[in-house]
Amino acid sequence: MLDCNHRWKIGEPRLLTDRTRVDLRNKEGSTSQRLRNRLQYEYEMQVGGSTFVPYTNFELYYKTRYDTIARDKIELGATFVFSPLADLTPYYARQIDTRPRRTDLNALGLVLALHF
């Protein structure tokens, strides 16, 4: 996996991040690559002494196996930072795959991140 990020500050609490990732894959003896580009906007604010970071992102997946954009995903969520060691992120995601067949996915997720 290769990963490149570029961030732009938009005013003090706002951040726009463009992440490009290349996944080098080998599945059942066949190699392919997946190029993923995600654009994320987030806004940091203080709520009752804790940091609250709502965000939205949009990601496109180009797959060399199909030579086309085969997936797009949008995610809406917020990170609640409780301490330098822990944060919690609930989110909603909608993902649409167009290859090898059309599949729509709606998901709710919850991420607990512990930082050591």
C-alpha positions as a Markdown table, in Angstrom:
| # | Residue | x | y | z |
|---|---|---|---|---|
| 1 | Met | 0.0 | 0.0 | 0.0 |
| 2 | Leu | 1.3 | 3.5 | -0.9 |
| 3 | Asp | -0.3 | 6.5 | 0.7 |
| 4 | Cys | -0.1 | 10.3 | 0.1 |
| 5 | Asn | -1.9 | 13.0 | 2.0 |
| 6 | His | -2.2 | 16.7 | 1.5 |
| 7 | Arg | -4.0 | 19.0 | 3.9 |
| 8 | Trp | -5.3 | 22.5 | 3.6 |
| 9 | Lys | -6.3 | 24.6 | 6.6 |
| 10 | Ile | -9.5 | 26.6 | 5.8 |
| 11 | Gly | -9.6 | 29.1 | 8.6 |
| 12 | Glu | -8.5 | 28.0 | 12.0 |
| 13 | Pro | -10.8 | 25.1 | 12.9 |
| 14 | Arg | -11.5 | 23.7 | 9.4 |
| 15 | Leu | -9.4 | 21.2 | 7.5 |
| 16 | Leu | -9.6 | 19.7 | 3.9 |
| 17 | Thr | -7.6 | 16.5 | 3.3 |
| 18 | Asp | -7.0 | 14.8 | 0.0 |
| 19 | Arg | -5.7 | 11.3 | 0.5 |
| 20 | Thr | -4.5 | 9.1 | -2.4 |
| 21 | Arg | -3.8 | 5.5 | -1.8 |
| 22 | Val | -2.6 | 2.7 | -4.1 |
| 23 | Asp | -3.3 | -0.8 | -3.0 |
| 24 | Leu | -1.0 | -3.4 | -4.7 |
| 25 | Arg | -2.9 | -6.6 | -4.8 |
| 26 | Asn | -2.2 | -10.3 | -5.6 |
| 27 | Lys | -5.3 | -12.5 | -5.4 |
| 28 | Glu | -5.1 | -16.1 | -6.5 |
| 29 | Gly | -2.0 | -15.5 | -8.6 |
| 30 | Ser | -3.5 | -12.5 | -10.4 |
| 31 | Thr | -2.1 | -9.0 | -9.7 |
| 32 | Ser | -4.1 | -5.8 | -9.8 |
| 33 | Gln | -4.0 | -2.3 | -8.3 |
| 34 | Arg | -6.7 | -0.2 | -6.7 |
| 35 | Leu | -6.3 | 3.6 | -6.7 |
| 36 | Arg | -8.4 | 5.2 | -4.0 |
| 37 | Asn | -8.8 | 9.0 | -3.7 |
| 38 | Arg | -10.6 | 10.4 | -0.7 |
| 39 | Leu | -11.5 | 14.0 | 0.0 |
| 40 | Gln | -12.4 | 14.8 | 3.6 |
| 41 | Tyr | -13.7 | 18.0 | 5.2 |
| 42 | Glu | -13.7 | 18.4 | 9.0 |
| 43 | Tyr | -14.4 | 21.1 | 11.5 |
| 44 | Glu | -13.0 | 21.0 | 15.0 |
| 45 | Met | -14.9 | 22.6 | 17.9 |
| 46 | Gln | -15.0 | 22.5 | 21.7 |
| 47 | Val | -18.1 | 21.2 | 23.5 |
| 48 | Gly | -18.1 | 21.2 | 27.3 |
| 49 | Gly | -14.3 | 21.0 | 27.5 |
| 50 | Ser | -14.0 | 18.1 | 25.0 |
| 51 | Thr | -13.1 | 18.2 | 21.4 |
| 52 | Phe | -15.8 | 17.4 | 18.8 |
| 53 | Val | -14.9 | 17.0 | 15.1 |
| 54 | Pro | -17.7 | 16.5 | 12.7 |
| 55 | Tyr | -16.6 | 15.3 | 9.2 |
| 56 | Thr | -17.7 | 14.2 | 5.8 |
| 57 | Asn | -15.7 | 12.4 | 3.1 |
| 58 | Phe | -16.1 | 11.1 | -0.4 |
| 59 | Glu | -14.0 | 8.4 | -1.9 |
| 60 | Leu | -13.6 | 6.9 | -5.4 |
| 61 | Tyr | -12.0 | 3.5 | -6.1 |
| 62 | Tyr | -10.4 | 2.9 | -9.5 |
| 63 | Lys | -9.7 | -0.8 | -10.0 |
| 64 | Thr | -7.3 | -2.0 | -12.8 |
| 65 | Arg | -9.1 | -5.4 | -12.9 |
| 66 | Tyr | -12.1 | -3.6 | -14.4 |
| 67 | Asp | -10.3 | -0.6 | -15.8 |
| 68 | Thr | -12.9 | 1.7 | -14.3 |
| 69 | Ile | -14.1 | 3.4 | -11.2 |
| 70 | Ala | -15.8 | 0.5 | -9.5 |
| 71 | Arg | -16.8 | 1.9 | -6.2 |
| 72 | Asp | -17.8 | 5.2 | -4.5 |
| 73 | Lys | -18.4 | 5.8 | -0.9 |
| 74 | Ile | -19.6 | 8.7 | 1.2 |
| 75 | Glu | -19.2 | 8.9 | 5.0 |
| 76 | Leu | -20.7 | 11.3 | 7.6 |
| 77 | Gly | -19.5 | 11.2 | 11.2 |
| 78 | Ala | -18.1 | 12.9 | 14.2 |
| 79 | Thr | -15.1 | 12.2 | 16.4 |
| 80 | Phe | -15.5 | 12.8 | 20.2 |
| 81 | Val | -12.1 | 13.2 | 21.8 |
| 82 | Phe | -12.3 | 12.3 | 25.5 |
| 83 | Ser | -8.6 | 12.5 | 26.3 |
| 84 | Pro | -5.2 | 12.3 | 24.5 |
| 85 | Leu | -5.6 | 8.5 | 24.9 |
| 86 | Ala | -9.1 | 7.9 | 23.6 |
| 87 | Asp | -11.7 | 9.0 | 21.1 |
| 88 | Leu | -15.0 | 7.6 | 19.8 |
| 89 | Thr | -16.3 | 8.0 | 16.2 |
| 90 | Pro | -19.9 | 7.1 | 15.2 |
| 91 | Tyr | -20.5 | 7.3 | 11.5 |
| 92 | Tyr | -22.9 | 6.6 | 8.6 |
| 93 | Ala | -21.5 | 5.3 | 5.3 |
| 94 | Arg | -23.1 | 4.7 | 1.9 |
| 95 | Gln | -21.1 | 2.6 | -0.6 |
| 96 | Ile | -22.0 | 1.8 | -4.2 |
| 97 | Asp | -20.1 | -0.9 | -6.1 |
| 98 | Thr | -20.6 | -1.1 | -9.8 |
| 99 | Arg | -18.2 | -4.0 | -10.6 |
| 100 | Pro | -18.4 | -7.0 | -10.8 |
| 101 | Arg | -22.1 | -6.3 | -10.1 |
| 102 | Arg | -24.1 | -3.4 | -8.7 |
| 103 | Thr | -24.2 | -3.5 | -4.9 |
| 104 | Asp | -25.5 | -0.8 | -2.6 |
| 105 | Leu | -24.5 | -0.7 | 1.1 |
| 106 | Asn | -25.7 | 1.5 | 3.9 |
| 107 | Ala | -23.9 | 1.1 | 7.2 |
| 108 | Leu | -23.7 | 2.5 | 10.7 |
| 109 | Gly | -20.3 | 2.2 | 12.4 |
| 110 | Leu | -18.6 | 3.0 | 15.7 |
| 111 | Val | -14.9 | 3.2 | 16.1 |
| 112 | Leu | -13.1 | 3.4 | 19.5 |
| 113 | Ala | -9.5 | 4.5 | 19.1 |
| 114 | Leu | -7.0 | 4.1 | 21.9 |
| 115 | His | -3.7 | 6.0 | 21.5 |
| 116 | Phe | -0.6 | 4.7 | 23.2 |
